[in-house]
Amino acid sequence: MIGRAMAEIRIVERARRDRLGEGLLWSDREQAVYWTDILERRVNRLTLIGGRIDSWEVPQTIGWVIERQGAPGLIAGHGREIVRLTLDPLAIETIAAPEPDRDGNRMNDAKADALGRIWAGTMPVTCDRPSGAFYRLDPDGRIARVDGPYTIANGPAIAPGGDMLLHTDTALGTIFRFAIRDDGSLGPREPFITFEKNWGSPDGMTFDAEGGLWVACWGGSGVMRFDPLGKPERRIALPASQITNMVFAGADLDRMFVTSAADGVERAEPDAGALFEVDPGCRGLPAGRYAG
């Protein structure tokens, strides 16, 4: 039986809702939460001190943003490419285009690890065929395909020790586990958690400092925490069904922000597409940065 956490839930007040909120990032150096609206092609930023929200429109769909290590600006999954992104003024420079022959695909979700590499998945815009894949971008700009195929590649999460990676195909409802080898290749894909029907489908993921895994439940109206062995431990319910991602934030990494999507449910769910803040009752891990 899964315990239901009595967490306080706050909706971040702002003028718009996200059609497909995703790509959360905690910026310690800016003391700000970044996130994207993939379908509306926007990058958003919430500065925690003062609560100011800024938003920028970009030319293509944008799945995620990651900070650079030792350099200003961001790395982003923009359209089918991985790019360097500057917001003020807006500037975009391509680093890698791993799928030049797959016009129907786009970048979806990614994470950076402690070695400064980015792990990023692609998927079809139509969400209906396994044309996506999983890639590793090294600090020198080289990119390698490490797994596939995927229909909805989602939620890479790197374990606290850095030797294990989790990735999911939301369409399959399964979170897979991979060993990370010394050379950056992945070990065999192993099923780790298979979602039950009433949980929804696994979307974005992150580990906390205790080794617990937090998973956004698309169609499941909440986020779930699993213990290090993959056993469901508790659930925080949210007033929107399409929950997409979460991030630990704040000076002590003890605040959690959660994105959601209004696409297709905006009339039935007033809070769909909101950015939520919940009390996770634990602390997270510092975000990885790209070393290139």
ChimeraX commands (.cxc) that place a marker at each C-alpha (Angstrom):
marker #1 position 0.00,0.00,0.00 radius 0.5
marker #1 position 1.32,3.40,-0.97 radius 0.5
marker #1 position 1.22,6.11,1.67 radius 0.5
marker #1 position -0.36,9.37,0.57 radius 0.5
marker #1 position 1.74,12.33,1.70 radius 0.5
marker #1 position -0.17,15.21,3.28 radius 0.5
marker #1 position 2.06,17.74,1.53 radius 0.5
marker #1 position 1.19,21.38,1.22 radius 0.5
marker #1 position 0.62,22.29,-2.43 radius 0.5
marker #1 position 1.07,25.76,-3.85 radius 0.5
marker #1 position 0.29,26.91,-7.36 radius 0.5
marker #1 position 2.82,29.46,-8.60 radius 0.5
marker #1 position 0.82,32.49,-9.66 radius 0.5
marker #1 position 1.41,33.66,-13.22 radius 0.5
marker #1 position -0.45,34.90,-16.27 radius 0.5
marker #1 position -0.29,31.72,-18.38 radius 0.5
marker #1 position -0.55,27.95,-18.14 radius 0.5
marker #1 position 1.82,25.57,-19.91 radius 0.5
marker #1 position 0.50,23.58,-22.80 radius 0.5
marker #1 position 3.27,21.05,-22.12 radius 0.5
marker #1 position 5.42,22.06,-19.16 radius 0.5
marker #1 position 8.74,20.18,-18.88 radius 0.5
marker #1 position 12.51,20.48,-18.62 radius 0.5
marker #1 position 12.88,21.73,-15.04 radius 0.5
marker #1 position 16.27,23.02,-13.88 radius 0.5
marker #1 position 17.39,24.48,-10.56 radius 0.5
marker #1 position 20.04,27.15,-11.08 radius 0.5
marker #1 position 22.00,27.57,-7.87 radius 0.5
marker #1 position 24.02,30.46,-9.29 radius 0.5
marker #1 position 20.87,32.39,-10.22 radius 0.5
marker #1 position 18.70,31.07,-7.36 radius 0.5
marker #1 position 16.05,30.42,-9.97 radius 0.5
marker #1 position 13.92,27.61,-11.39 radius 0.5
marker #1 position 13.91,27.23,-15.17 radius 0.5
marker #1 position 11.38,25.18,-17.09 radius 0.5
marker #1 position 10.06,24.91,-20.64 radius 0.5
marker #1 position 6.74,24.79,-22.41 radius 0.5
marker #1 position 7.62,22.41,-25.23 radius 0.5
marker #1 position 4.65,23.00,-27.51 radius 0.5
marker #1 position 4.43,26.76,-26.98 radius 0.5
marker #1 position 8.20,27.03,-27.55 radius 0.5
marker #1 position 8.97,28.94,-24.38 radius 0.5
marker #1 position 11.66,29.01,-21.71 radius 0.5
marker #1 position 10.43,30.22,-18.32 radius 0.5
marker #1 position 12.32,31.34,-15.22 radius 0.5
marker #1 position 11.09,31.81,-11.66 radius 0.5
marker #1 position 13.50,33.76,-9.46 radius 0.5
marker #1 position 12.86,32.57,-5.91 radius 0.5
marker #1 position 13.87,35.81,-4.24 radius 0.5
marker #1 position 11.00,38.12,-5.10 radius 0.5
marker #1 position 9.07,35.59,-7.17 radius 0.5
marker #1 position 9.66,37.27,-10.53 radius 0.5
marker #1 position 8.75,35.20,-13.60 radius 0.5
marker #1 position 10.38,35.79,-16.99 radius 0.5
marker #1 position 9.56,34.04,-20.24 radius 0.5
marker #1 position 11.23,33.83,-23.65 radius 0.5
marker #1 position 9.87,32.47,-26.94 radius 0.5
marker #1 position 12.25,30.40,-29.09 radius 0.5
marker #1 position 11.93,29.30,-32.75 radius 0.5
marker #1 position 11.44,25.55,-32.19 radius 0.5
marker #1 position 9.97,23.18,-29.63 radius 0.5
marker #1 position 12.18,23.13,-26.55 radius 0.5
marker #1 position 12.35,20.10,-24.30 radius 0.5
marker #1 position 14.92,21.04,-21.66 radius 0.5
marker #1 position 17.65,23.41,-20.50 radius 0.5
marker #1 position 20.87,22.60,-18.62 radius 0.5
marker #1 position 23.48,25.00,-17.28 radius 0.5
marker #1 position 27.06,25.12,-18.51 radius 0.5
marker #1 position 29.92,24.40,-16.16 radius 0.5
marker #1 position 32.29,27.35,-15.96 radius 0.5
marker #1 position 30.53,29.29,-18.71 radius 0.5
marker #1 position 27.43,31.48,-18.93 radius 0.5
marker #1 position 24.28,30.53,-20.79 radius 0.5
marker #1 position 22.44,27.25,-21.19 radius 0.5
marker #1 position 22.45,24.07,-23.24 radius 0.5
marker #1 position 19.02,23.17,-24.63 radius 0.5
marker #1 position 17.13,20.51,-26.53 radius 0.5
marker #1 position 15.78,22.76,-29.30 radius 0.5
marker #1 position 13.79,21.13,-32.07 radius 0.5
marker #1 position 15.89,18.15,-33.23 radius 0.5
marker #1 position 19.18,19.68,-32.08 radius 0.5
marker #1 position 21.22,20.25,-28.96 radius 0.5
marker #1 position 22.22,23.92,-28.85 radius 0.5
marker #1 position 23.95,26.61,-26.84 radius 0.5
marker #1 position 21.26,29.02,-25.75 radius 0.5
marker #1 position 21.60,32.61,-24.54 radius 0.5
marker #1 position 18.39,34.37,-23.51 radius 0.5
marker #1 position 19.35,38.05,-23.14 radius 0.5
marker #1 position 19.76,38.67,-26.04 radius 0.5
marker #1 position 18.38,35.47,-27.60 radius 0.5
marker #1 position 21.12,33.54,-29.40 radius 0.5
marker #1 position 21.18,29.89,-30.51 radius 0.5
marker #1 position 24.20,27.90,-31.73 radius 0.5
marker #1 position 24.01,24.23,-32.75 radius 0.5
marker #1 position 26.28,21.74,-30.94 radius 0.5
marker #1 position 24.88,18.46,-32.26 radius 0.5
marker #1 position 22.14,17.27,-34.61 radius 0.5
marker #1 position 21.94,13.53,-34.00 radius 0.5
marker #1 position 18.96,12.78,-36.25 radius 0.5
marker #1 position 19.24,14.80,-39.48 radius 0.5
marker #1 position 17.17,12.21,-41.36 radius 0.5
marker #1 position 14.23,12.11,-38.89 radius 0.5
marker #1 position 12.17,15.21,-39.56 radius 0.5
marker #1 position 9.28,13.97,-37.42 radius 0.5
marker #1 position 11.33,13.69,-34.21 radius 0.5
marker #1 position 12.22,16.22,-31.50 radius 0.5
marker #1 position 14.27,16.41,-28.32 radius 0.5
marker #1 position 12.26,15.59,-25.22 radius 0.5
marker #1 position 14.08,15.20,-21.88 radius 0.5
marker #1 position 17.67,15.22,-20.59 radius 0.5
marker #1 position 19.99,15.37,-17.59 radius 0.5
marker #1 position 23.67,16.16,-17.05 radius 0.5
marker #1 position 25.82,13.92,-14.90 radius 0.5
marker #1 position 28.69,14.72,-12.51 radius 0.5
marker #1 position 31.24,14.25,-15.31 radius 0.5
marker #1 position 29.65,17.01,-17.36 radius 0.5
marker #1 position 27.99,14.80,-19.96 radius 0.5
marker #1 position 24.38,15.18,-21.14 radius 0.5
marker #1 position 22.05,12.20,-21.54 radius 0.5
marker #1 position 19.14,13.10,-23.86 radius 0.5
marker #1 position 16.23,11.31,-25.48 radius 0.5
marker #1 position 14.32,11.96,-28.69 radius 0.5
marker #1 position 10.78,11.04,-29.70 radius 0.5
marker #1 position 8.32,11.48,-32.56 radius 0.5
marker #1 position 6.21,14.62,-32.41 radius 0.5
marker #1 position 3.16,12.39,-32.96 radius 0.5
marker #1 position 4.02,10.11,-29.97 radius 0.5
marker #1 position 2.88,7.09,-31.95 radius 0.5
marker #1 position 5.91,5.13,-33.20 radius 0.5
marker #1 position 9.29,4.01,-31.84 radius 0.5
marker #1 position 11.45,6.37,-33.91 radius 0.5
marker #1 position 13.21,7.98,-30.92 radius 0.5
marker #1 position 16.51,7.09,-29.30 radius 0.5
marker #1 position 18.76,7.88,-26.34 radius 0.5
marker #1 position 22.04,9.80,-26.72 radius 0.5
marker #1 position 25.10,10.86,-24.74 radius 0.5
marker #1 position 26.69,14.24,-25.49 radius 0.5
marker #1 position 30.30,14.45,-24.30 radius 0.5
marker #1 position 32.00,17.70,-23.22 radius 0.5
marker #1 position 34.00,17.77,-26.47 radius 0.5
marker #1 position 30.77,17.94,-28.50 radius 0.5
marker #1 position 30.81,14.36,-29.72 radius 0.5
marker #1 position 27.46,12.59,-29.54 radius 0.5
marker #1 position 26.77,8.85,-29.38 radius 0.5
marker #1 position 23.57,6.84,-29.61 radius 0.5
marker #1 position 23.47,4.67,-26.47 radius 0.5
marker #1 position 20.02,3.03,-26.62 radius 0.5
marker #1 position 16.79,2.74,-28.57 radius 0.5
marker #1 position 14.28,2.67,-30.01 radius 0.5
marker #1 position 11.87,4.80,-27.97 radius 0.5
marker #1 position 8.36,6.09,-28.58 radius 0.5
marker #1 position 8.35,8.65,-25.71 radius 0.5
marker #1 position 11.87,8.82,-24.30 radius 0.5
marker #1 position 11.64,10.39,-20.87 radius 0.5
marker #1 position 13.09,11.15,-17.49 radius 0.5
marker #1 position 16.73,10.24,-17.42 radius 0.5
marker #1 position 17.91,10.18,-13.80 radius 0.5
marker #1 position 21.46,9.53,-12.62 radius 0.5
marker #1 position 21.86,7.68,-9.32 radius 0.5
marker #1 position 23.72,9.50,-6.51 radius 0.5
marker #1 position 26.82,7.34,-6.99 radius 0.5
marker #1 position 26.98,8.12,-10.70 radius 0.5
marker #1 position 27.26,4.46,-11.74 radius 0.5
marker #1 position 23.63,3.84,-12.67 radius 0.5
marker #1 position 21.16,5.60,-14.94 radius 0.5
marker #1 position 17.39,5.26,-15.20 radius 0.5
marker #1 position 15.44,6.03,-18.36 radius 0.5
marker #1 position 11.87,5.35,-19.41 radius 0.5
marker #1 position 9.65,4.92,-22.40 radius 0.5
marker #1 position 6.42,6.49,-21.18 radius 0.5
marker #1 position 4.50,4.61,-23.87 radius 0.5
marker #1 position 5.61,1.28,-22.35 radius 0.5
marker #1 position 4.98,2.30,-18.74 radius 0.5
marker #1 position 8.36,0.92,-17.72 radius 0.5
marker #1 position 11.41,2.54,-16.12 radius 0.5
marker #1 position 14.63,0.89,-17.28 radius 0.5
marker #1 position 17.92,0.65,-15.40 radius 0.5
marker #1 position 21.38,0.80,-16.99 radius 0.5
marker #1 position 24.87,0.48,-15.56 radius 0.5
marker #1 position 27.13,3.32,-16.71 radius 0.5
marker #1 position 30.49,1.89,-17.79 radius 0.5
marker #1 position 33.79,3.72,-17.33 radius 0.5
marker #1 position 33.93,4.59,-21.04 radius 0.5
marker #1 position 30.45,6.18,-20.98 radius 0.5
marker #1 position 28.66,3.30,-22.68 radius 0.5
marker #1 position 25.64,1.71,-21.03 radius 0.5
marker #1 position 25.17,-1.82,-19.83 radius 0.5
marker #1 position 22.15,-3.90,-20.87 radius 0.5
marker #1 position 18.67,-2.38,-20.49 radius 0.5
marker #1 position 16.95,-3.93,-17.46 radius 0.5
marker #1 position 13.33,-3.32,-16.39 radius 0.5
marker #1 position 13.40,-1.65,-12.96 radius 0.5
marker #1 position 9.86,-0.40,-12.26 radius 0.5
marker #1 position 6.72,-1.31,-14.20 radius 0.5
marker #1 position 3.87,1.08,-13.53 radius 0.5
marker #1 position 0.51,-0.25,-12.43 radius 0.5
marker #1 position -2.46,1.07,-14.39 radius 0.5
marker #1 position -3.79,3.33,-11.62 radius 0.5
marker #1 position -0.41,5.06,-11.24 radius 0.5
marker #1 position -0.55,6.64,-14.69 radius 0.5
marker #1 position 2.62,6.48,-16.84 radius 0.5
marker #1 position 6.19,7.36,-15.82 radius 0.5
marker #1 position 7.42,10.73,-17.08 radius 0.5
marker #1 position 10.21,12.93,-15.64 radius 0.5
marker #1 position 12.33,11.56,-12.78 radius 0.5
marker #1 position 14.92,12.63,-10.23 radius 0.5
marker #1 position 16.76,11.13,-7.28 radius 0.5
marker #1 position 16.81,12.64,-3.80 radius 0.5
marker #1 position 19.82,12.70,-1.49 radius 0.5
marker #1 position 18.68,9.50,0.24 radius 0.5
marker #1 position 18.63,7.53,-3.01 radius 0.5
marker #1 position 14.84,7.64,-3.37 radius 0.5
marker #1 position 13.47,8.01,-6.88 radius 0.5
marker #1 position 10.77,10.59,-7.60 radius 0.5
marker #1 position 8.64,10.05,-10.70 radius 0.5
marker #1 position 6.08,12.33,-12.34 radius 0.5
marker #1 position 2.92,10.38,-13.13 radius 0.5
marker #1 position 1.44,11.37,-16.49 radius 0.5
marker #1 position -2.26,10.62,-16.29 radius 0.5
marker #1 position -1.86,9.80,-12.60 radius 0.5
marker #1 position -2.40,13.22,-10.99 radius 0.5
marker #1 position 0.66,13.21,-8.80 radius 0.5
marker #1 position 4.28,12.36,-8.10 radius 0.5
marker #1 position 5.51,9.14,-6.51 radius 0.5
marker #1 position 8.60,8.25,-4.51 radius 0.5
marker #1 position 10.18,4.80,-4.82 radius 0.5
marker #1 position 12.79,3.44,-2.44 radius 0.5
marker #1 position 16.25,2.44,-3.77 radius 0.5
marker #1 position 14.97,-1.06,-4.54 radius 0.5
marker #1 position 12.09,0.27,-6.65 radius 0.5
marker #1 position 9.31,-0.24,-4.11 radius 0.5
marker #1 position 6.60,2.45,-4.12 radius 0.5
marker #1 position 6.73,4.36,-0.87 radius 0.5
marker #1 position 4.45,7.38,-1.09 radius 0.5
marker #1 position 2.49,9.59,-3.41 radius 0.5
marker #1 position 1.74,13.31,-3.46 radius 0.5
marker #1 position -1.56,14.01,-5.21 radius 0.5
marker #1 position -1.90,17.10,-7.41 radius 0.5
marker #1 position -4.98,18.82,-8.92 radius 0.5
marker #1 position -3.97,18.07,-12.52 radius 0.5
marker #1 position -3.75,14.75,-14.32 radius 0.5
marker #1 position -0.85,15.30,-16.73 radius 0.5
marker #1 position 2.16,15.66,-14.43 radius 0.5
marker #1 position 5.43,15.84,-16.33 radius 0.5
marker #1 position 8.52,16.56,-14.23 radius 0.5
marker #1 position 9.93,17.78,-10.92 radius 0.5
marker #1 position 13.06,19.39,-9.51 radius 0.5
marker #1 position 14.51,20.02,-6.06 radius 0.5
marker #1 position 15.23,23.71,-5.55 radius 0.5
marker #1 position 16.12,26.34,-2.98 radius 0.5
marker #1 position 19.29,27.01,-1.02 radius 0.5
marker #1 position 18.89,23.72,0.88 radius 0.5
marker #1 position 17.40,21.75,-2.05 radius 0.5
marker #1 position 14.36,21.01,0.10 radius 0.5
marker #1 position 11.70,22.62,-2.10 radius 0.5
marker #1 position 10.15,20.73,-5.00 radius 0.5
marker #1 position 8.64,22.29,-8.12 radius 0.5
marker #1 position 6.47,20.22,-10.46 radius 0.5
marker #1 position 5.39,20.90,-14.04 radius 0.5
marker #1 position 2.16,19.82,-15.74 radius 0.5
marker #1 position 0.45,19.97,-19.12 radius 0.5
marker #1 position -2.85,21.56,-20.16 radius 0.5
marker #1 position -2.83,20.12,-23.69 radius 0.5
marker #1 position -6.15,18.34,-24.30 radius 0.5
marker #1 position -7.52,18.79,-20.77 radius 0.5
marker #1 position -7.61,22.56,-20.31 radius 0.5
marker #1 position -11.42,22.73,-20.24 radius 0.5
marker #1 position -11.86,19.91,-17.74 radius 0.5
marker #1 position -8.95,20.79,-15.41 radius 0.5
marker #1 position -8.60,24.42,-14.28 radius 0.5
marker #1 position -5.15,23.78,-12.78 radius 0.5
marker #1 position -3.73,21.82,-15.72 radius 0.5
marker #1 position -0.55,23.42,-16.98 radius 0.5
marker #1 position 0.24,25.00,-13.62 radius 0.5
marker #1 position 3.64,25.06,-11.98 radius 0.5
marker #1 position 3.22,23.52,-8.54 radius 0.5
marker #1 position 5.37,23.70,-5.44 radius 0.5
marker #1 position 5.13,20.83,-2.93 radius 0.5
marker #1 position 6.93,19.90,0.27 radius 0.5
marker #1 position 8.82,16.67,-0.47 radius 0.5
marker #1 position 9.99,16.08,3.10 radius 0.5
marker #1 position 13.56,15.44,1.93 radius 0.5
marker #1 position 16.43,17.08,0.07 radius 0.5
marker #1 position 17.61,16.71,-3.48 radius 0.5
marker #1 position 20.98,16.56,-5.20 radius 0.5
marker #1 position 22.79,19.41,-6.98 radius 0.5
marker #1 position 22.06,19.63,-10.69 radius 0.5
marker #1 position 24.71,18.44,-13.13 radius 0.5
marker #1 position 26.16,20.93,-15.60 radius 0.5
marker #1 position 27.50,20.44,-19.10 radius 0.5
marker #1 position 31.29,20.69,-19.16 radius 0.5
marker #1 position 31.55,21.81,-22.77 radius 0.5
marker link #1:1,2 radius 0.2
marker link #1:2,3 radius 0.2
marker link #1:3,4 radius 0.2
marker link #1:4,5 radius 0.2
marker link #1:5,6 radius 0.2
marker link #1:6,7 radius 0.2
marker link #1:7,8 radius 0.2
marker link #1:8,9 radius 0.2
marker link #1:9,10 radius 0.2
marker link #1:10,11 radius 0.2
marker link #1:11,12 radius 0.2
marker link #1:12,13 radius 0.2
marker link #1:13,14 radius 0.2
marker link #1:14,15 radius 0.2
marker link #1:15,16 radius 0.2
marker link #1:16,17 radius 0.2
marker link #1:17,18 radius 0.2
marker link #1:18,19 radius 0.2
marker link #1:19,20 radius 0.2
marker link #1:20,21 radius 0.2
marker link #1:21,22 radius 0.2
marker link #1:22,23 radius 0.2
marker link #1:23,24 radius 0.2
marker link #1:24,25 radius 0.2
marker link #1:25,26 radius 0.2
marker link #1:26,27 radius 0.2
marker link #1:27,28 radius 0.2
marker link #1:28,29 radius 0.2
marker link #1:29,30 radius 0.2
marker link #1:30,31 radius 0.2
marker link #1:31,32 radius 0.2
marker link #1:32,33 radius 0.2
marker link #1:33,34 radius 0.2
marker link #1:34,35 radius 0.2
marker link #1:35,36 radius 0.2
marker link #1:36,37 radius 0.2
marker link #1:37,38 radius 0.2
marker link #1:38,39 radius 0.2
marker link #1:39,40 radius 0.2
marker link #1:40,41 radius 0.2
marker link #1:41,42 radius 0.2
marker link #1:42,43 radius 0.2
marker link #1:43,44 radius 0.2
marker link #1:44,45 radius 0.2
marker link #1:45,46 radius 0.2
marker link #1:46,47 radius 0.2
marker link #1:47,48 radius 0.2
marker link #1:48,49 radius 0.2
marker link #1:49,50 radius 0.2
marker link #1:50,51 radius 0.2
marker link #1:51,52 radius 0.2
marker link #1:52,53 radius 0.2
marker link #1:53,54 radius 0.2
marker link #1:54,55 radius 0.2
marker link #1:55,56 radius 0.2
marker link #1:56,57 radius 0.2
marker link #1:57,58 radius 0.2
marker link #1:58,59 radius 0.2
marker link #1:59,60 radius 0.2
marker link #1:60,61 radius 0.2
marker link #1:61,62 radius 0.2
marker link #1:62,63 radius 0.2
marker link #1:63,64 radius 0.2
marker link #1:64,65 radius 0.2
marker link #1:65,66 radius 0.2
marker link #1:66,67 radius 0.2
marker link #1:67,68 radius 0.2
marker link #1:68,69 radius 0.2
marker link #1:69,70 radius 0.2
marker link #1:70,71 radius 0.2
marker link #1:71,72 radius 0.2
marker link #1:72,73 radius 0.2
marker link #1:73,74 radius 0.2
marker link #1:74,75 radius 0.2
marker link #1:75,76 radius 0.2
marker link #1:76,77 radius 0.2
marker link #1:77,78 radius 0.2
marker link #1:78,79 radius 0.2
marker link #1:79,80 radius 0.2
marker link #1:80,81 radius 0.2
marker link #1:81,82 radius 0.2
marker link #1:82,83 radius 0.2
marker link #1:83,84 radius 0.2
marker link #1:84,85 radius 0.2
marker link #1:85,86 radius 0.2
marker link #1:86,87 radius 0.2
marker link #1:87,88 radius 0.2
marker link #1:88,89 radius 0.2
marker link #1:89,90 radius 0.2
marker link #1:90,91 radius 0.2
marker link #1:91,92 radius 0.2
marker link #1:92,93 radius 0.2
marker link #1:93,94 radius 0.2
marker link #1:94,95 radius 0.2
marker link #1:95,96 radius 0.2
marker link #1:96,97 radius 0.2
marker link #1:97,98 radius 0.2
marker link #1:98,99 radius 0.2
marker link #1:99,100 radius 0.2
marker link #1:100,101 radius 0.2
marker link #1:101,102 radius 0.2
marker link #1:102,103 radius 0.2
marker link #1:103,104 radius 0.2
marker link #1:104,105 radius 0.2
marker link #1:105,106 radius 0.2
marker link #1:106,107 radius 0.2
marker link #1:107,108 radius 0.2
marker link #1:108,109 radius 0.2
marker link #1:109,110 radius 0.2
marker link #1:110,111 radius 0.2
marker link #1:111,112 radius 0.2
marker link #1:112,113 radius 0.2
marker link #1:113,114 radius 0.2
marker link #1:114,115 radius 0.2
marker link #1:115,116 radius 0.2
marker link #1:116,117 radius 0.2
marker link #1:117,118 radius 0.2
marker link #1:118,119 radius 0.2
marker link #1:119,120 radius 0.2
marker link #1:120,121 radius 0.2
marker link #1:121,122 radius 0.2
marker link #1:122,123 radius 0.2
marker link #1:123,124 radius 0.2
marker link #1:124,125 radius 0.2
marker link #1:125,126 radius 0.2
marker link #1:126,127 radius 0.2
marker link #1:127,128 radius 0.2
marker link #1:128,129 radius 0.2
marker link #1:129,130 radius 0.2
marker link #1:130,131 radius 0.2
marker link #1:131,132 radius 0.2
marker link #1:132,133 radius 0.2
marker link #1:133,134 radius 0.2
marker link #1:134,135 radius 0.2
marker link #1:135,136 radius 0.2
marker link #1:136,137 radius 0.2
marker link #1:137,138 radius 0.2
marker link #1:138,139 radius 0.2
marker link #1:139,140 radius 0.2
marker link #1:140,141 radius 0.2
marker link #1:141,142 radius 0.2
marker link #1:142,143 radius 0.2
marker link #1:143,144 radius 0.2
marker link #1:144,145 radius 0.2
marker link #1:145,146 radius 0.2
marker link #1:146,147 radius 0.2
marker link #1:147,148 radius 0.2
marker link #1:148,149 radius 0.2
marker link #1:149,150 radius 0.2
marker link #1:150,151 radius 0.2
marker link #1:151,152 radius 0.2
marker link #1:152,153 radius 0.2
marker link #1:153,154 radius 0.2
marker link #1:154,155 radius 0.2
marker link #1:155,156 radius 0.2
marker link #1:156,157 radius 0.2
marker link #1:157,158 radius 0.2
marker link #1:158,159 radius 0.2
marker link #1:159,160 radius 0.2
marker link #1:160,161 radius 0.2
marker link #1:161,162 radius 0.2
marker link #1:162,163 radius 0.2
marker link #1:163,164 radius 0.2
marker link #1:164,165 radius 0.2
marker link #1:165,166 radius 0.2
marker link #1:166,167 radius 0.2
marker link #1:167,168 radius 0.2
marker link #1:168,169 radius 0.2
marker link #1:169,170 radius 0.2
marker link #1:170,171 radius 0.2
marker link #1:171,172 radius 0.2
marker link #1:172,173 radius 0.2
marker link #1:173,174 radius 0.2
marker link #1:174,175 radius 0.2
marker link #1:175,176 radius 0.2
marker link #1:176,177 radius 0.2
marker link #1:177,178 radius 0.2
marker link #1:178,179 radius 0.2
marker link #1:179,180 radius 0.2
marker link #1:180,181 radius 0.2
marker link #1:181,182 radius 0.2
marker link #1:182,183 radius 0.2
marker link #1:183,184 radius 0.2
marker link #1:184,185 radius 0.2
marker link #1:185,186 radius 0.2
marker link #1:186,187 radius 0.2
marker link #1:187,188 radius 0.2
marker link #1:188,189 radius 0.2
marker link #1:189,190 radius 0.2
marker link #1:190,191 radius 0.2
marker link #1:191,192 radius 0.2
marker link #1:192,193 radius 0.2
marker link #1:193,194 radius 0.2
marker link #1:194,195 radius 0.2
marker link #1:195,196 radius 0.2
marker link #1:196,197 radius 0.2
marker link #1:197,198 radius 0.2
marker link #1:198,199 radius 0.2
marker link #1:199,200 radius 0.2
marker link #1:200,201 radius 0.2
marker link #1:201,202 radius 0.2
marker link #1:202,203 radius 0.2
marker link #1:203,204 radius 0.2
marker link #1:204,205 radius 0.2
marker link #1:205,206 radius 0.2
marker link #1:206,207 radius 0.2
marker link #1:207,208 radius 0.2
marker link #1:208,209 radius 0.2
marker link #1:209,210 radius 0.2
marker link #1:210,211 radius 0.2
marker link #1:211,212 radius 0.2
marker link #1:212,213 radius 0.2
marker link #1:213,214 radius 0.2
marker link #1:214,215 radius 0.2
marker link #1:215,216 radius 0.2
marker link #1:216,217 radius 0.2
marker link #1:217,218 radius 0.2
marker link #1:218,219 radius 0.2
marker link #1:219,220 radius 0.2
marker link #1:220,221 radius 0.2
marker link #1:221,222 radius 0.2
marker link #1:222,223 radius 0.2
marker link #1:223,224 radius 0.2
marker link #1:224,225 radius 0.2
marker link #1:225,226 radius 0.2
marker link #1:226,227 radius 0.2
marker link #1:227,228 radius 0.2
marker link #1:228,229 radius 0.2
marker link #1:229,230 radius 0.2
marker link #1:230,231 radius 0.2
marker link #1:231,232 radius 0.2
marker link #1:232,233 radius 0.2
marker link #1:233,234 radius 0.2
marker link #1:234,235 radius 0.2
marker link #1:235,236 radius 0.2
marker link #1:236,237 radius 0.2
marker link #1:237,238 radius 0.2
marker link #1:238,239 radius 0.2
marker link #1:239,240 radius 0.2
marker link #1:240,241 radius 0.2
marker link #1:241,242 radius 0.2
marker link #1:242,243 radius 0.2
marker link #1:243,244 radius 0.2
marker link #1:244,245 radius 0.2
marker link #1:245,246 radius 0.2
marker link #1:246,247 radius 0.2
marker link #1:247,248 radius 0.2
marker link #1:248,249 radius 0.2
marker link #1:249,250 radius 0.2
marker link #1:250,251 radius 0.2
marker link #1:251,252 radius 0.2
marker link #1:252,253 radius 0.2
marker link #1:253,254 radius 0.2
marker link #1:254,255 radius 0.2
marker link #1:255,256 radius 0.2
marker link #1:256,257 radius 0.2
marker link #1:257,258 radius 0.2
marker link #1:258,259 radius 0.2
marker link #1:259,260 radius 0.2
marker link #1:260,261 radius 0.2
marker link #1:261,262 radius 0.2
marker link #1:262,263 radius 0.2
marker link #1:263,264 radius 0.2
marker link #1:264,265 radius 0.2
marker link #1:265,266 radius 0.2
marker link #1:266,267 radius 0.2
marker link #1:267,268 radius 0.2
marker link #1:268,269 radius 0.2
marker link #1:269,270 radius 0.2
marker link #1:270,271 radius 0.2
marker link #1:271,272 radius 0.2
marker link #1:272,273 radius 0.2
marker link #1:273,274 radius 0.2
marker link #1:274,275 radius 0.2
marker link #1:275,276 radius 0.2
marker link #1:276,277 radius 0.2
marker link #1:277,278 radius 0.2
marker link #1:278,279 radius 0.2
marker link #1:279,280 radius 0.2
marker link #1:280,281 radius 0.2
marker link #1:281,282 radius 0.2
marker link #1:282,283 radius 0.2
marker link #1:283,284 radius 0.2
marker link #1:284,285 radius 0.2
marker link #1:285,286 radius 0.2
marker link #1:286,287 radius 0.2
marker link #1:287,288 radius 0.2
marker link #1:288,289 radius 0.2
marker link #1:289,290 radius 0.2
marker link #1:290,291 radius 0.2
marker link #1:291,292 radius 0.2
view
